[in-house]
């Protein structure tokens, strides 16, 4: 499996942060199905204050382009993404339209 780590910020609002956490306790089935369909096998999201950290483990069929294509053709996933965007604050160094930013691995104990 291949691992990708991504980061994103939330808007600095306690009620909004709680709502974001609550939504992630009950992610819509269409969204879960879409993740699996694009090759994501494991996903965790961690949060400290407004900073989010997502780890995804993917199989060899995964690509970010495939994920974007599947998301763009699924109205429920588009609806979910629009809802989540209400809570999210793009990082200052994100490209235009980019939400989650791919992180670079700089250390690995096992290498």
SEGUZA-870454 format. One record per atom (N, C-alpha, C): y, z, x; atom name. Coordinates in Angstrom, 2 decimals. Example, Ala and Ser with C-alpha at 12.3 -4.5 7.8 and 13.67 -1.06 7.14 Angstrom:
<pts>
<py -5.69; pz 7.80; px 13.19; atomo N>
<py -4.50; pz 7.80; px 12.30; atomo CA>
<py -3.30; pz 7.80; px 13.20; atomo C>
<py -2.25; pz 7.08; px 12.85; atomo N>
<py -1.06; pz 7.14; px 13.67; atomo CA>
<py 0.03; pz 7.87; px 12.90; atomo C>
</pts>
This chain:
<pts>
<py -1.18; pz 0.00; px 0.84; atomo N>
<py 0.00; pz 0.00; px 0.00; atomo CA>
<py 1.24; pz 0.00; px 0.88; atomo C>
<py 2.26; pz -0.59; px 0.36; atomo N>
<py 3.55; pz -0.67; px 1.03; atomo CA>
<py 4.50; pz 0.30; px 0.32; atomo C>
<py 5.28; pz 1.04; px 1.09; atomo N>
<py 6.22; pz 2.01; px 0.51; atomo CA>
<py 7.65; pz 1.54; px 0.73; atomo C>
<py 8.44; pz 1.67; px -0.34; atomo N>
<py 9.88; pz 1.41; px -0.27; atomo CA>
<py 10.60; pz 2.66; px -0.74; atomo C>
<py 11.70; pz 2.99; px -0.09; atomo N>
<py 12.53; pz 4.13; px -0.48; atomo CA>
<py 13.92; pz 3.60; px -0.79; atomo C>
<py 14.45; pz 4.06; px -1.93; atomo N>
<py 15.74; pz 3.58; px -2.40; atomo CA>
<py 16.60; pz 4.77; px -2.82; atomo C>
<py 17.90; pz 4.57; px -2.84; atomo N>
<py 18.80; pz 5.64; px -3.23; atomo CA>
<py 19.89; pz 5.12; px -4.15; atomo C>
<py 20.45; pz 6.04; px -4.91; atomo N>
<py 21.50; pz 5.75; px -5.88; atomo CA>
<py 22.16; pz 7.07; px -6.24; atomo C>
<py 23.38; pz 7.02; px -6.70; atomo N>
<py 24.07; pz 8.23; px -7.16; atomo CA>
<py 24.22; pz 8.22; px -8.67; atomo C>
<py 24.35; pz 9.41; px -9.21; atomo N>
<py 24.69; pz 9.58; px -10.62; atomo CA>
<py 26.16; pz 9.95; px -10.72; atomo C>
<py 26.74; pz 9.69; px -11.87; atomo N>
<py 28.11; pz 10.13; px -12.12; atomo CA>
<py 28.13; pz 11.65; px -12.07; atomo C>
<py 29.18; pz 12.20; px -11.53; atomo N>
<py 29.28; pz 13.64; px -11.32; atomo CA>
<py 29.73; pz 14.34; px -12.61; atomo C>
<py 28.77; pz 14.49; px -13.52; atomo N>
<py 29.01; pz 15.10; px -14.82; atomo CA>
<py 27.74; pz 15.84; px -15.22; atomo C>
<py 27.80; pz 17.15; px -15.36; atomo N>
<py 26.60; pz 17.96; px -15.60; atomo CA>
<py 25.84; pz 17.52; px -16.85; atomo C>
<py 26.54; pz 17.23; px -17.93; atomo N>
<py 25.86; pz 16.80; px -19.16; atomo CA>
<py 25.16; pz 15.46; px -18.97; atomo C>
<py 25.83; pz 14.56; px -18.28; atomo N>
<py 25.26; pz 13.24; px -18.01; atomo CA>
<py 24.02; pz 13.35; px -17.12; atomo C>
<py 24.10; pz 14.19; px -16.11; atomo N>
<py 22.96; pz 14.40; px -15.21; atomo CA>
<py 21.76; pz 14.97; px -15.98; atomo C>
<py 22.01; pz 15.93; px -16.84; atomo N>
<py 20.93; pz 16.51; px -17.65; atomo CA>
<py 20.32; pz 15.44; px -18.55; atomo C>
<py 21.16; pz 14.62; px -19.16; atomo N>
<py 20.66; pz 13.55; px -20.02; atomo CA>
<py 19.80; pz 12.57; px -19.22; atomo C>
<py 20.23; pz 12.23; px -18.02; atomo N>
<py 19.46; pz 11.32; px -17.16; atomo CA>
<py 18.09; pz 11.92; px -16.85; atomo C>
<py 18.08; pz 13.20; px -16.48; atomo N>
<py 16.81; pz 13.88; px -16.23; atomo CA>
<py 15.93; pz 13.86; px -17.49; atomo C>
<py 16.53; pz 14.15; px -18.64; atomo N>
<py 15.78; pz 14.16; px -19.90; atomo CA>
<py 15.18; pz 12.80; px -20.21; atomo C>
<py 15.94; pz 11.73; px -20.03; atomo N>
<py 15.41; pz 10.39; px -20.28; atomo CA>
<py 14.21; pz 10.11; px -19.38; atomo C>
<py 14.24; pz 10.60; px -18.16; atomo N>
<py 13.14; pz 10.34; px -17.24; atomo CA>
<py 11.91; pz 11.20; px -17.51; atomo C>
<py 12.04; pz 12.15; px -18.40; atomo N>
<py 10.86; pz 12.92; px -18.84; atomo CA>
<py 10.09; pz 12.15; px -19.90; atomo C>
<py 10.69; pz 11.06; px -20.41; atomo N>
<py 10.05; pz 10.27; px -21.47; atomo CA>
<py 10.40; pz 8.79; px -21.31; atomo C>
<py 10.08; pz 8.23; px -20.16; atomo N>
<py 10.37; pz 6.82; px -19.89; atomo CA>
<py 9.61; pz 5.95; px -20.89; atomo C>
<py 10.31; pz 4.96; px -21.41; atomo N>
<py 9.73; pz 4.09; px -22.44; atomo CA>
<py 8.48; pz 3.36; px -21.92; atomo C>
<py 7.47; pz 3.21; px -22.77; atomo N>
<py 6.23; pz 2.51; px -22.37; atomo CA>
<py 6.47; pz 1.09; px -21.86; atomo C>
<py 7.42; pz 0.37; px -22.45; atomo N>
<py 7.71; pz -1.00; px -21.99; atomo CA>
<py 8.17; pz -1.00; px -20.53; atomo C>
<py 8.91; pz 0.01; px -20.16; atomo N>
<py 9.42; pz 0.12; px -18.79; atomo CA>
<py 8.26; pz 0.41; px -17.84; atomo C>
<py 7.40; pz 1.34; px -18.21; atomo N>
<py 6.22; pz 1.67; px -17.40; atomo CA>
<py 5.34; pz 0.43; px -17.23; atomo C>
<py 5.08; pz -0.26; px -18.32; atomo N>
<py 4.23; pz -1.46; px -18.28; atomo CA>
<py 4.84; pz -2.51; px -17.34; atomo C>
<py 6.16; pz -2.70; px -17.42; atomo N>
<py 6.83; pz -3.67; px -16.56; atomo CA>
<py 6.68; pz -3.29; px -15.09; atomo C>
<py 6.80; pz -2.00; px -14.76; atomo N>
<py 6.65; pz -1.56; px -13.37; atomo CA>
<py 5.25; pz -1.91; px -12.86; atomo C>
<py 4.25; pz -1.60; px -13.66; atomo N>
<py 2.87; pz -1.88; px -13.25; atomo CA>
<py 2.64; pz -3.38; px -13.12; atomo C>
<py 3.21; pz -4.16; px -14.03; atomo N>
<py 3.03; pz -5.62; px -14.02; atomo CA>
<py 3.62; pz -6.27; px -12.77; atomo C>
<py 4.66; pz -5.67; px -12.21; atomo N>
<py 5.28; pz -6.29; px -11.03; atomo CA>
<py 4.65; pz -5.80; px -9.72; atomo C>
<py 3.67; pz -4.91; px -9.81; atomo N>
<py 2.95; pz -4.50; px -8.60; atomo CA>
<py 3.27; pz -3.10; px -8.11; atomo C>
<py 4.05; pz -2.34; px -8.88; atomo N>
<py 4.32; pz -0.96; px -8.49; atomo CA>
<py 3.12; pz -0.11; px -8.88; atomo C>
<py 2.58; pz 0.62; px -7.93; atomo N>
<py 1.39; pz 1.45; px -8.19; atomo CA>
<py 1.74; pz 2.94; px -8.25; atomo C>
<py 2.78; pz 3.34; px -7.56; atomo N>
<py 3.24; pz 4.73; px -7.57; atomo CA>
<py 4.75; pz 4.72; px -7.55; atomo C>
<py 5.36; pz 5.67; px -8.25; atomo N>
<py 6.82; pz 5.81; px -8.20; atomo CA>
<py 7.16; pz 7.26; px -8.46; atomo C>
<py 8.07; pz 7.77; px -7.65; atomo N>
<py 8.65; pz 9.09; px -7.87; atomo CA>
<py 10.15; pz 8.97; px -7.67; atomo C>
<py 10.90; pz 9.74; px -8.47; atomo N>
<py 12.34; pz 9.84; px -8.28; atomo CA>
<py 12.67; pz 11.31; px -8.09; atomo C>
<py 13.41; pz 11.60; px -7.04; atomo N>
<py 13.87; pz 12.96; px -6.75; atomo CA>
<py 15.39; pz 12.98; px -6.89; atomo C>
<py 15.91; pz 14.16; px -7.23; atomo N>
<py 17.35; pz 14.30; px -7.36; atomo CA>
<py 17.82; pz 15.60; px -6.73; atomo C>
<py 18.93; pz 15.53; px -6.02; atomo N>
<py 19.66; pz 16.71; px -5.57; atomo CA>
<py 21.11; pz 16.46; px -5.96; atomo C>
<py 21.61; pz 17.30; px -6.85; atomo N>
<py 22.96; pz 17.13; px -7.37; atomo CA>
<py 23.09; pz 15.72; px -7.95; atomo C>
<py 23.97; pz 14.88; px -7.40; atomo N>
<py 24.14; pz 13.54; px -7.95; atomo CA>
<py 23.34; pz 12.47; px -7.20; atomo C>
<py 22.71; pz 12.82; px -6.11; atomo N>
<py 21.98; pz 11.84; px -5.29; atomo CA>
<py 20.54; pz 11.69; px -5.78; atomo C>
<py 20.14; pz 10.44; px -6.00; atomo N>
<py 18.77; pz 10.12; px -6.38; atomo CA>
<py 18.06; pz 9.48; px -5.19; atomo C>
<py 16.76; pz 9.74; px -5.10; atomo N>
<py 15.91; pz 9.16; px -4.06; atomo CA>
<py 14.64; pz 8.71; px -4.74; atomo C>
<py 14.34; pz 7.41; px -4.66; atomo N>
<py 13.15; pz 6.87; px -5.31; atomo CA>
<py 12.19; pz 6.35; px -4.25; atomo C>
<py 10.92; pz 6.70; px -4.42; atomo N>
<py 9.85; pz 6.20; px -3.57; atomo CA>
<py 8.95; pz 5.35; px -4.45; atomo C>
<py 8.72; pz 4.10; px -4.03; atomo N>
<py 7.75; pz 3.28; px -4.74; atomo CA>
<py 6.69; pz 2.82; px -3.76; atomo C>
<py 5.46; pz 2.85; px -4.21; atomo N>
<py 4.36; pz 2.29; px -3.44; atomo CA>
<py 3.85; pz 1.11; px -4.22; atomo C>
<py 3.75; pz -0.03; px -3.53; atomo N>
<py 3.47; pz -1.29; px -4.19; atomo CA>
<py 2.25; pz -1.97; px -3.58; atomo C>
<py 1.63; pz -2.84; px -4.38; atomo N>
<py 0.54; pz -3.65; px -3.84; atomo CA>
<py 1.10; pz -4.95; px -3.27; atomo C>
<py 0.24; pz -5.80; px -2.77; atomo N>
<py 0.69; pz -7.02; px -2.10; atomo CA>
<py 1.28; pz -8.05; px -3.06; atomo C>
<py 1.10; pz -7.88; px -4.36; atomo N>
<py 1.69; pz -8.83; px -5.32; atomo CA>
<py 3.16; pz -8.54; px -5.59; atomo C>
<py 3.64; pz -7.38; px -5.13; atomo N>
<py 5.02; pz -6.96; px -5.43; atomo CA>
<py 6.04; pz -7.70; px -4.59; atomo C>
<py 7.16; pz -8.03; px -5.24; atomo N>
<py 8.38; pz -8.44; px -4.53; atomo CA>
<py 9.55; pz -8.00; px -5.41; atomo C>
<py 10.68; pz -7.76; px -4.79; atomo N>
<py 11.86; pz -7.38; px -5.57; atomo CA>
<py 12.30; pz -8.53; px -6.48; atomo C>
<py 12.05; pz -9.78; px -6.03; atomo N>
<py 12.38; pz -10.94; px -6.85; atomo CA>
<py 11.50; pz -10.99; px -8.10; atomo C>
<py 10.21; pz -10.72; px -7.93; atomo N>
<py 9.28; pz -10.70; px -9.08; atomo CA>
<py 9.69; pz -9.60; px -10.05; atomo C>
<py 10.03; pz -8.44; px -9.52; atomo N>
<py 10.46; pz -7.32; px -10.37; atomo CA>
<py 11.70; pz -7.71; px -11.17; atomo C>
<py 12.69; pz -8.31; px -10.51; atomo N>
<py 13.92; pz -8.72; px -11.19; atomo CA>
<py 13.63; pz -9.77; px -12.26; atomo C>
<py 12.73; pz -10.70; px -11.96; atomo N>
<py 12.38; pz -11.74; px -12.93; atomo CA>
<py 11.71; pz -11.15; px -14.17; atomo C>
<py 10.76; pz -10.26; px -13.96; atomo N>
<py 10.08; pz -9.62; px -15.10; atomo CA>
<py 11.05; pz -8.78; px -15.91; atomo C>
<py 11.95; pz -8.07; px -15.24; atomo N>
<py 12.93; pz -7.25; px -15.95; atomo CA>
<py 13.87; pz -8.13; px -16.78; atomo C>
<py 14.28; pz -9.25; px -16.23; atomo N>
<py 15.25; pz -10.11; px -16.94; atomo CA>
<py 14.64; pz -10.78; px -18.16; atomo C>
<py 13.31; pz -10.85; px -18.23; atomo N>
<py 12.67; pz -11.49; px -19.38; atomo CA>
<py 12.15; pz -10.47; px -20.40; atomo C>
<py 12.45; pz -9.19; px -20.19; atomo N>
<py 11.96; pz -8.15; px -21.10; atomo CA>
<py 13.15; pz -7.42; px -21.71; atomo C>
<py 13.39; pz -7.64; px -22.99; atomo N>
<py 14.57; pz -7.06; px -23.66; atomo CA>
<py 14.56; pz -5.54; px -23.65; atomo C>
<py 13.40; pz -4.91; px -23.80; atomo N>
<py 13.34; pz -3.44; px -23.79; atomo CA>
<py 13.69; pz -2.89; px -22.40; atomo C>
<py 13.25; pz -3.55; px -21.36; atomo N>
<py 13.58; pz -3.12; px -20.00; atomo CA>
<py 15.07; pz -3.33; px -19.75; atomo C>
<py 15.62; pz -4.43; px -20.23; atomo N>
<py 17.06; pz -4.66; px -20.11; atomo CA>
<py 17.84; pz -3.57; px -20.84; atomo C>
<py 17.34; pz -3.18; px -22.01; atomo N>
<py 17.99; pz -2.11; px -22.79; atomo CA>
<py 17.93; pz -0.79; px -22.02; atomo C>
<py 16.78; pz -0.48; px -21.44; atomo N>
<py 16.63; pz 0.74; px -20.63; atomo CA>
<py 17.60; pz 0.72; px -19.45; atomo C>
<py 17.64; pz -0.41; px -18.74; atomo N>
<py 18.51; pz -0.51; px -17.57; atomo CA>
<py 19.98; pz -0.35; px -17.96; atomo C>
<py 20.36; pz -0.91; px -19.09; atomo N>
<py 21.75; pz -0.75; px -19.56; atomo CA>
<py 22.04; pz 0.70; px -19.89; atomo C>
<py 21.08; pz 1.37; px -20.50; atomo N>
<py 21.24; pz 2.79; px -20.84; atomo CA>
<py 21.37; pz 3.62; px -19.56; atomo C>
<py 20.53; pz 3.37; px -18.56; atomo N>
<py 20.57; pz 4.13; px -17.32; atomo CA>
<py 21.87; pz 3.87; px -16.56; atomo C>
<py 22.40; pz 2.66; px -16.68; atomo N>
<py 23.65; pz 2.32; px -15.99; atomo CA>
<py 24.81; pz 3.20; px -16.46; atomo C>
<py 24.73; pz 3.71; px -17.68; atomo N>
<py 25.77; pz 4.61; px -18.18; atomo CA>
<py 25.87; pz 5.89; px -17.35; atomo C>
<py 24.77; pz 6.28; px -16.72; atomo N>
<py 24.71; pz 7.52; px -15.95; atomo CA>
<py 24.90; pz 7.30; px -14.45; atomo C>
<py 24.68; pz 6.08; px -14.01; atomo N>
<py 24.61; pz 5.79; px -12.58; atomo CA>
<py 25.96; pz 5.41; px -12.00; atomo C>
<py 26.13; pz 5.75; px -10.72; atomo N>
<py 27.33; pz 5.44; px -9.97; atomo CA>
<py 26.90; pz 4.69; px -8.71; atomo C>
<py 27.18; pz 3.39; px -8.63; atomo N>
<py 26.74; pz 2.64; px -7.45; atomo CA>
<py 27.31; pz 3.25; px -6.16; atomo C>
<py 26.55; pz 3.17; px -5.11; atomo N>
<py 27.00; pz 3.66; px -3.81; atomo CA>
<py 28.14; pz 2.77; px -3.31; atomo C>
<py 29.03; pz 3.36; px -2.54; atomo N>
<py 30.22; pz 2.63; px -2.07; atomo CA>
<py 29.85; pz 1.41; px -1.23; atomo C>
<py 28.70; pz 1.42; px -0.58; atomo N>
<py 28.29; pz 0.33; px 0.29; atomo CA>
<py 27.29; pz -0.60; px -0.38; atomo C>
<py 27.04; pz -0.42; px -1.68; atomo N>
<py 26.13; pz -1.31; px -2.41; atomo CA>
<py 26.79; pz -2.68; px -2.58; atomo C>
<py 25.96; pz -3.71; px -2.60; atomo N>
<py 26.44; pz -5.06; px -2.86; atomo CA>
<py 26.86; pz -5.15; px -4.33; atomo C>
<py 27.73; pz -6.08; px -4.67; atomo N>
<py 28.13; pz -6.23; px -6.07; atomo CA>
<py 26.90; pz -6.41; px -6.99; atomo C>
<py 26.84; pz -5.61; px -8.04; atomo N>
<py 25.72; pz -5.67; px -8.97; atomo CA>
<py 24.48; pz -4.91; px -8.54; atomo C>
<py 24.47; pz -4.38; px -7.33; atomo N>
<py 23.31; pz -3.65; px -6.81; atomo CA>
<py 23.40; pz -2.20; px -7.26; atomo C>
<py 22.28; pz -1.69; px -7.78; atomo N>
<py 22.22; pz -0.28; px -8.17; atomo CA>
<py 21.46; pz 0.48; px -7.08; atomo C>
<py 20.16; pz 0.43; px -7.13; atomo N>
<py 19.34; pz 1.11; px -6.14; atomo CA>
<py 19.46; pz 0.36; px -4.81; atomo C>
<py 19.72; pz 1.11; px -3.74; atomo N>
<py 19.87; pz 0.52; px -2.40; atomo CA>
<py 18.65; pz 0.87; px -1.57; atomo C>
<py 18.04; pz -0.15; px -0.99; atomo N>
<py 16.87; pz 0.03; px -0.14; atomo CA>
<py 17.26; pz 0.76; px 1.13; atomo C>
<py 16.50; pz 1.78; px 1.47; atomo N>
<py 16.77; pz 2.58; px 2.66; atomo CA>
<py 15.93; pz 2.07; px 3.83; atomo C>
<py 16.42; pz 2.28; px 5.05; atomo N>
<py 15.69; pz 1.92; px 6.26; atomo CA>
<py 14.93; pz 3.14; px 6.77; atomo C>
<py 13.67; pz 2.92; px 7.11; atomo N>
<py 12.88; pz 4.00; px 7.71; atomo CA>
<py 13.30; pz 4.13; px 9.17; atomo C>
<py 13.67; pz 5.35; px 9.56; atomo N>
<py 14.09; pz 5.57; px 10.94; atomo CA>
<py 13.15; pz 6.48; px 11.72; atomo C>
<py 12.17; pz 7.08; px 11.02; atomo N>
<py 11.22; pz 7.96; px 11.70; atomo CA>
<py 9.93; pz 8.01; px 10.91; atomo C>
<py 8.81; pz 8.06; px 11.65; atomo N>
<py 7.50; pz 8.22; px 11.03; atomo CA>
<py 6.66; pz 9.07; px 11.97; atomo C>
<py 6.28; pz 10.25; px 11.53; atomo N>
<py 5.49; pz 11.19; px 12.35; atomo CA>
<py 4.21; pz 10.55; px 12.86; atomo C>
<py 3.64; pz 9.63; px 12.08; atomo N>
<py 2.34; pz 9.06; px 12.41; atomo CA>
<py 2.42; pz 7.77; px 13.22; atomo C>
<py 3.61; pz 7.41; px 13.67; atomo N>
<py 3.72; pz 6.18; px 14.48; atomo CA>
<py 4.33; pz 6.47; px 15.82; atomo C>
</pts>
